[in-house]
Amino acid sequence: MNNLFCVNDTYNMIRHLGSGSFGLVYLGVSKDTQEEVAIKLEPLFCEHAQLENEIEALRDCAGKGIPSVIWNGFQNTYKILVMENLGSNLENIVQNSRKFSLESAVEISSQILHRLEHVHKCGYIHRDIKPENFMMGAKENTSRVYMIDFGLAKKYINSYQKHIAYKDGLNVMGTLRFLSINTHHGIEQSRRDDLESFVYLMIYLIKGKLPWQKLNCKTKVEMFQRVCQMKENMPTSDICKDCPGEVKDMLDYVKALKFDENPDYSFLRNLVRNIKGNIKQKLSIDKSMGLRTKSLRTMNRRHSKKSTKKVTAIISMTSEDKKSPLAFDDESTCILTQKWPVITDRKKLKALLGLKEEARK
């Protein structure tokens, strides 16, 4: 869209920041306060509309680390969401710095776990946990992690205040690197799947990579198959290699959760707290020896200065905006866009992926 306009006669659109699967994001400025905002547009007749769902989820889950909805409405054949502008997303920081220090990775993971617990307590699951969907705050909140992009979020508590029913044979929804095993199986997602994806994300932040990245695959089907097989068959000790031992304990725990089981968040928080305690002890020793580490605030500030205009977009970029999807390191959300194979025949899916006969219920 070339013609920028004033949203609700209040927010001037300044420049294009990015393009998502189903919409556009622009940087805007309030005419009254000069505050920068993010403006998300979705065509009124979008085939796979997500913006209304995102607005509802953002309002229902409002709180610390959730972007504030400033205004939403309709204008110039678009559904529009105006929200607070944020800093860099975690993927951009990882790509710039290769990986976080252990201290920063664990602090970020701790905040992400709190965000997930909050969203789950509000009755939602996110369903697309990945580094692009977590951003650092701006201004005085540069050390705060925000959860963004609720377009795929879903209520797991129905109108009768009951947990949604178990289903299988569903389309794949999420991002390949961070998909839970049950999501690979085509099983309805629940809180356990967000948490399994969270542990994969934590490993990624600590190590800067996951074991199933940069595989030599000729097709997307082969990639889908191999990633799933590795998640299924690799011992958790290998998946969590070079991470604190508590990360393996977390992965073992979340993979054993039942579909409608209420996760023990305090158990997970305590494991993260143990890691923090060990790091603090080590840092104390390092300090006494004159060694220094970069703080999370410093890393975010330093990266923000190097960032391009697109970095501040509150959106998850699609593969068309980056490299060829065949690089497979930056694959985008594989829902509806058909970037990854959608197989609804359960027997065919199992045969293709070589999965275990019995899925966990």
C-alpha positions as CSV (number, residue, x, y, z in Angstrom):
1,M,0.0,0.0,0.0
2,N,1.6,3.3,-1.2
3,N,-0.9,5.8,0.2
4,L,-0.4,6.4,3.9
5,F,-3.3,7.9,5.8
6,C,-4.3,9.2,9.2
7,V,-5.9,6.6,11.3
8,N,-9.0,7.7,13.3
9,D,-7.9,11.3,12.6
10,T,-5.3,10.8,15.4
11,Y,-2.4,8.5,14.2
12,N,-0.3,9.5,11.2
13,M,1.2,6.6,9.4
14,I,4.9,7.3,9.0
15,R,6.4,4.3,7.2
16,H,5.9,0.6,6.4
17,L,7.5,-1.7,8.9
18,G,6.7,-5.1,7.7
19,S,4.3,-7.6,6.1
20,G,2.8,-10.6,7.8
21,S,0.8,-13.5,6.5
22,F,-2.4,-11.6,6.5
23,G,-1.7,-8.0,7.0
24,L,0.6,-5.0,7.1
25,V,2.3,-3.1,9.9
26,Y,3.2,0.6,9.9
27,L,4.9,2.9,12.3
28,G,2.6,5.7,13.4
29,V,2.8,8.8,15.5
30,S,0.0,10.3,17.6
31,K,-0.8,13.9,16.4
32,D,-1.6,14.9,20.0
33,T,1.2,13.3,22.0
34,Q,3.9,12.5,19.4
35,E,4.0,9.0,20.9
36,E,5.1,6.3,18.4
37,V,2.6,3.4,17.9
38,A,2.4,0.3,15.8
39,I,-0.5,0.2,13.3
40,K,-1.6,-3.2,12.1
41,L,-3.9,-3.4,9.0
42,E,-5.9,-6.3,7.6
43,P,-8.0,-6.1,4.5
44,L,-11.8,-6.3,5.3
45,F,-12.2,-9.2,3.0
46,C,-9.1,-11.1,4.0
47,E,-9.8,-14.9,3.4
48,H,-8.1,-16.0,6.7
49,A,-8.8,-13.0,9.0
50,Q,-7.0,-13.0,12.3
51,L,-7.0,-9.4,13.5
52,E,-10.4,-9.6,15.3
53,N,-9.3,-12.7,17.1
54,E,-6.0,-11.0,18.1
55,I,-7.8,-7.9,19.4
56,E,-10.1,-10.0,21.6
57,A,-7.2,-12.0,22.9
58,L,-5.1,-8.9,23.7
59,R,-8.0,-7.3,25.6
60,D,-8.8,-10.5,27.5
61,C,-5.1,-11.1,28.4
62,A,-4.2,-7.5,29.2
63,G,-1.4,-7.2,31.7
64,K,2.3,-6.9,32.2
65,G,4.2,-7.9,29.1
66,I,1.2,-7.9,26.8
67,P,1.0,-5.0,24.2
68,S,-1.7,-2.5,25.0
69,V,-4.5,-2.0,22.6
70,I,-4.8,1.8,22.0
71,W,-7.5,1.8,19.3
72,N,-9.2,-0.6,16.9
73,G,-11.8,-0.1,14.2
74,F,-12.5,0.1,10.5
75,Q,-11.2,2.6,7.9
76,N,-10.4,2.6,4.1
77,T,-11.4,-1.0,3.6
78,Y,-9.1,-2.2,6.4
79,K,-9.6,-3.6,9.9
80,I,-7.1,-1.6,12.0
81,L,-5.3,-2.2,15.3
82,V,-3.3,0.5,16.9
83,M,-1.1,-0.7,19.8
84,E,2.0,0.4,21.7
85,N,5.3,0.2,19.8
86,L,8.0,-2.1,21.1
87,G,11.7,-2.7,20.5
88,S,13.5,-5.7,18.9
89,N,12.2,-9.2,18.7
90,L,14.3,-12.0,20.1
91,E,15.0,-13.6,16.7
92,N,16.6,-10.4,15.5
93,I,18.7,-10.1,18.6
94,V,19.8,-13.8,18.3
95,Q,20.7,-13.3,14.6
96,N,22.7,-10.1,15.5
97,S,24.5,-11.6,18.6
98,R,24.5,-15.3,17.6
99,K,23.2,-16.1,21.0
100,F,22.4,-14.6,24.4
101,S,24.6,-14.9,27.4
102,L,23.3,-17.7,29.7
103,E,22.2,-15.1,32.2
104,S,20.2,-13.1,29.7
105,A,18.7,-16.3,28.0
106,V,17.5,-17.6,31.4
107,E,16.1,-14.2,32.4
108,I,14.2,-13.9,29.2
109,S,12.9,-17.5,29.5
110,S,11.8,-16.7,33.0
111,Q,9.7,-13.8,31.8
112,I,8.3,-15.8,28.9
113,L,7.2,-18.5,31.3
114,H,5.4,-15.8,33.4
115,R,3.7,-14.5,30.2
116,L,2.5,-18.0,29.3
117,E,1.2,-18.7,32.7
118,H,-0.7,-15.4,32.7
119,V,-2.2,-16.0,29.2
120,H,-3.2,-19.6,30.2
121,K,-4.8,-18.3,33.4
122,C,-6.8,-15.9,31.1
123,G,-8.2,-19.0,29.3
124,Y,-6.0,-18.8,26.2
125,I,-3.3,-20.8,24.5
126,H,-1.0,-18.9,22.1
127,R,-0.2,-21.7,19.6
128,D,2.8,-20.0,17.9
129,I,5.6,-19.7,20.4
130,K,8.8,-18.6,18.6
131,P,11.4,-15.9,19.1
132,E,9.8,-13.6,16.6
133,N,6.7,-13.4,18.8
134,F,8.5,-12.0,21.8
135,M,9.8,-8.5,21.8
136,M,11.8,-6.3,24.2
137,G,10.0,-3.2,25.4
138,A,10.9,0.4,24.5
139,K,12.0,3.4,26.6
140,E,11.9,2.5,30.3
141,N,10.8,-1.1,29.6
142,T,13.8,-2.2,27.5
143,S,14.4,-5.2,29.9
144,R,10.8,-6.4,29.8
145,V,9.8,-9.2,27.4
146,Y,6.4,-8.8,25.6
147,M,4.4,-11.6,24.1
148,I,3.0,-10.5,20.7
149,D,1.0,-11.8,17.7
150,F,-2.1,-13.4,19.1
151,G,-3.6,-14.1,15.7
152,L,-3.6,-17.8,16.2
153,A,-4.5,-17.7,19.9
154,K,-7.4,-19.8,21.0
155,K,-9.6,-20.1,24.1
156,Y,-9.0,-23.6,25.6
157,I,-11.9,-23.1,28.1
158,N,-15.3,-23.2,26.4
159,S,-18.5,-21.3,27.2
160,Y,-19.4,-24.0,29.8
161,Q,-16.1,-23.3,31.6
162,K,-14.9,-26.8,30.5
163,H,-11.6,-27.7,28.8
164,I,-12.0,-28.0,25.0
165,A,-12.3,-31.6,23.7
166,Y,-9.5,-33.7,22.5
167,K,-9.3,-33.9,18.7
168,D,-6.9,-35.3,16.2
169,G,-6.5,-35.3,12.4
170,L,-6.1,-31.5,12.5
171,N,-4.0,-29.3,10.2
172,V,-0.6,-28.3,11.5
173,M,-0.6,-24.9,13.2
174,G,2.6,-23.2,14.4
175,T,6.2,-22.9,13.4
176,L,8.2,-26.0,12.5
177,R,11.2,-25.6,14.7
178,F,9.2,-25.0,17.8
179,L,6.2,-27.3,17.2
180,S,5.3,-29.7,20.0
181,I,5.3,-33.4,19.2
182,N,1.5,-33.7,19.5
183,T,1.1,-30.8,17.1
184,H,3.2,-32.7,14.6
185,H,0.7,-35.6,15.2
186,G,-2.2,-33.3,14.2
187,I,-3.6,-33.3,17.7
188,E,-5.6,-30.4,19.2
189,Q,-3.3,-28.0,21.0
190,S,-3.6,-27.2,24.7
191,R,-1.4,-25.7,27.4
192,R,1.1,-28.5,27.3
193,D,1.9,-27.6,23.7
194,D,2.7,-24.0,24.4
195,L,5.0,-25.2,27.2
196,E,6.8,-27.7,25.1
197,S,7.4,-25.0,22.5
198,F,8.6,-22.7,25.3
199,V,11.3,-25.2,26.3
200,Y,12.5,-25.5,22.7
201,L,12.6,-21.7,22.6
202,M,14.6,-21.6,25.9
203,I,17.1,-24.1,24.4
204,Y,17.3,-21.9,21.3
205,L,18.0,-18.8,23.3
206,I,20.7,-20.5,25.4
207,K,22.5,-22.3,22.5
208,G,21.6,-20.1,19.5
209,K,20.3,-23.2,17.6
210,L,18.2,-26.3,17.9
211,P,19.4,-29.8,16.9
212,W,17.0,-30.0,13.9
213,Q,18.1,-26.8,12.3
214,K,20.2,-26.7,9.1
215,L,19.3,-30.2,8.1
216,N,20.1,-31.2,4.5
217,C,16.7,-31.8,3.0
218,K,15.5,-31.6,-0.6
219,T,11.8,-31.0,0.0
220,K,9.6,-29.5,2.7
221,V,8.0,-32.9,3.2
222,E,11.3,-34.4,4.0
223,M,12.1,-31.6,6.3
224,F,8.8,-31.9,8.1
225,Q,9.4,-35.7,8.5
226,R,13.0,-35.4,9.8
227,V,12.3,-32.7,12.3
228,C,9.4,-34.6,13.7
229,Q,11.4,-37.8,13.9
230,M,14.2,-36.0,15.7
231,K,11.8,-34.5,18.3
232,E,10.3,-38.0,18.8
233,N,13.4,-40.1,18.9
234,M,16.3,-37.9,20.3
235,P,16.8,-38.4,24.0
236,T,16.0,-35.3,25.9
237,S,19.5,-35.3,27.2
238,D,20.8,-34.8,23.7
239,I,18.2,-32.2,22.8
240,C,19.2,-30.2,25.9
241,K,23.0,-30.8,25.5
242,D,25.1,-27.9,26.8
243,C,22.1,-26.5,28.7
244,P,21.7,-26.5,32.5
245,G,20.3,-29.8,33.8
246,E,17.1,-28.2,34.8
247,V,16.2,-27.6,31.2
248,K,16.1,-31.4,30.6
249,D,13.8,-31.7,33.6
250,M,11.5,-29.1,32.2
251,L,11.3,-30.8,28.8
252,D,10.7,-34.2,30.4
253,Y,7.9,-32.7,32.5
254,V,6.0,-30.9,29.7
255,K,6.3,-33.8,27.3
256,A,4.6,-36.0,29.9
257,L,1.6,-33.7,30.5
258,K,-1.9,-35.0,29.5
259,F,-4.0,-33.1,27.1
260,D,-6.2,-31.3,29.7
261,E,-3.8,-31.4,32.6
262,N,-3.2,-28.3,34.6
263,P,0.5,-27.6,34.4
264,D,2.5,-27.1,37.6
265,Y,3.8,-23.7,36.8
266,S,5.4,-23.3,40.2
267,F,7.5,-26.5,39.5
268,L,8.7,-24.9,36.3
269,R,9.4,-21.6,37.9
270,N,11.4,-23.3,40.6
271,L,13.6,-25.0,38.0
272,V,14.2,-21.7,36.3
273,R,14.9,-20.1,39.7
274,N,17.5,-22.9,40.4
275,I,19.3,-22.0,37.2
276,K,19.3,-18.3,38.1
277,G,20.7,-19.2,41.5
278,N,23.5,-21.2,40.0
279,I,24.3,-18.4,37.6
280,K,24.3,-15.8,40.3
281,Q,26.7,-17.8,42.3
282,K,29.0,-18.2,39.2
283,L,28.7,-14.4,38.5
284,S,29.7,-13.7,42.0
285,I,32.8,-15.8,41.5
286,D,33.5,-14.2,38.1
287,K,33.1,-10.7,39.6
288,S,35.6,-11.5,42.3
289,M,38.0,-12.5,39.5
290,G,37.4,-9.3,37.5
291,L,35.3,-10.9,34.7
292,R,32.3,-9.0,33.2
293,T,29.1,-10.0,31.4
294,K,26.7,-8.1,29.2
295,S,23.3,-7.2,30.7
296,L,20.1,-7.9,28.9
297,R,19.3,-4.1,28.9
298,T,22.7,-3.4,27.3
299,M,22.3,-6.1,24.6
300,N,18.8,-4.8,23.7
301,R,19.9,-1.2,23.6
302,R,23.0,-2.0,21.5
303,H,21.0,-4.1,19.1
304,S,18.3,-1.5,18.7
305,K,20.9,1.0,17.5
306,K,21.9,-1.4,14.7
307,S,18.4,-2.6,13.8
308,T,16.7,-1.8,10.6
309,K,13.3,-0.1,10.3
310,K,11.6,-3.4,10.1
311,V,12.8,-4.6,13.5
312,T,10.3,-2.6,15.5
313,A,7.3,-4.1,13.7
314,I,4.9,-5.9,16.0
315,I,4.5,-8.8,13.6
316,S,6.0,-12.1,12.6
317,M,7.5,-11.9,9.2
318,T,6.8,-14.5,6.5
319,S,9.4,-16.4,4.6
320,E,8.8,-14.2,1.5
321,D,10.1,-11.3,3.5
322,K,13.3,-13.1,4.3
323,K,15.3,-15.9,2.6
324,S,14.0,-18.7,0.5
325,P,11.9,-21.1,2.6
326,L,14.3,-23.9,1.6
327,A,16.9,-22.4,4.0
328,F,14.5,-23.8,6.7
329,D,16.1,-21.7,9.5
330,D,13.6,-18.9,9.3
331,E,10.4,-20.7,8.3
332,S,7.3,-18.8,9.1
333,T,4.1,-19.9,10.7
334,C,2.8,-22.9,8.8
335,I,-0.9,-22.3,8.9
336,L,-3.3,-21.8,6.0
337,T,-0.4,-20.4,3.9
338,Q,0.3,-24.1,3.1
339,K,4.1,-23.6,3.6
340,W,4.3,-27.0,5.2
341,P,2.3,-30.1,4.2
342,V,-1.2,-30.3,5.5
343,I,-2.3,-33.9,5.8
344,T,-5.7,-34.6,7.4
345,D,-5.7,-38.4,6.8
346,R,-4.2,-39.6,10.2
347,K,-3.0,-43.0,8.8
348,K,-1.3,-41.3,5.9
349,L,0.3,-38.8,8.3
350,K,1.6,-41.5,10.6
351,A,2.9,-43.5,7.6
352,L,4.7,-40.4,6.2
353,L,6.3,-39.4,9.5
354,G,7.0,-42.8,10.9
355,L,5.4,-41.8,14.1
356,K,4.5,-44.0,17.1
357,E,1.2,-45.8,16.8
358,E,-0.4,-44.4,20.0
359,A,-0.5,-40.7,20.6
360,R,-0.6,-39.4,24.1
361,K,-4.1,-38.4,25.4
